[in-house]
Amino acid sequence: MTQEFHGKCHCGAVRFSYQGEAISQGIRCNCSICIRKGAMMSTESIAAEKIMIDIEAGALGLYEYGTKTAKHYFCKRCGIYPFHQSRSQPGDYRVNLGCLEGVDPFKLEEIFFDGKNLF
């Protein structure tokens, strides 16, 4: 059964929502950027047309590296990383579970993803 999730950065300048399955797990990746961010990401990949993103003018930053396929977004005001478009599924989003209202990433089952050795 799907439910609506709402998320935002710390200051609220970057907000998003989507319909998804109940969350019981999250992904921890050891690639060079994820290991530094320390965020737990959604296991569900969200198609671009299924996520609603609302951003205050000038608040969203983008970081790309390597092949520039993955797109890592962050709030320029508070620095929080709310979501990214993944390299393995270009155009689809994964969200930082710590940004979702009512979701405690510390209570979720952790799934390890070996991004360091994947590519």
C-alpha positions in Angstrom: 0.0 0.0 0.0 1.4 3.4 -0.9 1.4 6.5 1.2 2.5 10.1 0.7 5.8 11.2 2.0 6.9 14.8 2.6 10.5 15.9 3.0 12.6 19.0 3.2 16.0 20.3 4.0 16.7 21.8 7.4 15.7 25.4 6.6 12.7 24.4 4.4 13.9 26.1 1.2 14.0 22.7 -0.6 10.8 20.6 -0.2 9.6 17.4 -1.9 6.9 14.8 -1.8 6.1 11.5 -3.5 3.9 8.5 -3.2 5.7 5.4 -2.1 5.7 2.1 -0.2 6.1 2.0 3.5 9.7 2.4 4.6 11.3 -0.3 6.7 14.8 -0.2 5.2 17.4 2.3 4.0 20.6 2.1 1.9 24.1 3.0 3.1 26.6 3.3 0.3 30.3 3.4 0.6 31.1 5.3 -2.6 33.4 8.3 -2.3 30.5 10.9 -1.9 28.0 8.8 0.2 30.6 7.7 2.7 31.3 11.4 3.4 27.6 12.4 3.5 26.7 9.6 5.8 23.0 9.8 4.7 20.7 6.8 4.6 19.0 6.7 1.2 15.6 5.3 0.1 15.6 1.8 -1.3 12.8 2.8 -3.6 13.8 4.5 -6.8 11.4 7.3 -7.6 10.7 8.2 -11.2 11.1 11.9 -12.0 7.5 12.4 -12.9 6.4 10.9 -9.5 8.3 13.3 -7.2 7.1 16.8 -6.6 9.9 19.2 -5.9 9.3 22.8 -4.6 12.4 25.0 -4.3 12.7 28.6 -3.2 14.6 30.7 -5.8 18.3 30.2 -5.8 18.3 27.6 -3.0 19.1 24.4 -4.9 22.7 23.5 -5.6 24.0 20.7 -7.8 27.2 18.7 -7.5 28.4 16.3 -10.2 31.7 14.5 -10.7 33.2 11.7 -12.7 30.8 10.7 -15.5 28.4 13.5 -14.4 25.5 10.9 -14.7 24.6 11.1 -11.0 23.3 14.4 -9.8 23.7 15.3 -6.1 21.5 18.1 -5.0 21.9 20.2 -1.8 20.4 23.3 -0.3 22.7 26.3 -0.7 21.2 27.9 2.4 21.5 25.1 5.0 23.8 22.6 3.2 21.5 19.6 3.6 21.4 16.9 0.9 17.8 16.0 0.3 17.9 13.8 -2.8 20.0 12.7 -5.8 19.5 11.3 -9.3 21.4 8.0 -9.4 24.1 6.8 -11.7 22.6 3.3 -11.9 19.1 4.6 -12.8 19.7 8.0 -14.5 16.8 10.4 -14.1 15.3 8.5 -11.1 15.6 9.9 -7.6 16.5 8.5 -4.3 15.8 10.5 -1.2 17.7 11.1 2.0 15.5 9.4 4.6 16.6 11.8 7.3 14.7 14.5 5.4 11.4 12.8 5.5 8.7 13.8 8.0 7.9 11.0 10.4 10.8 8.7 9.3 13.6 7.9 11.8 16.5 6.4 9.8 18.1 5.1 13.0 15.1 2.7 13.4 15.3 1.3 9.9 17.0 -1.9 8.7 20.3 -0.9 7.0 21.2 -2.3 3.6 24.8 -2.0 2.5 25.5 -1.0 -1.1 29.0 -1.4 -2.4 29.2 1.7 -4.6 32.9 1.9 -4.1 33.6 -1.3 -6.1 30.6 -1.2 -8.4 31.9 1.0 -11.2 
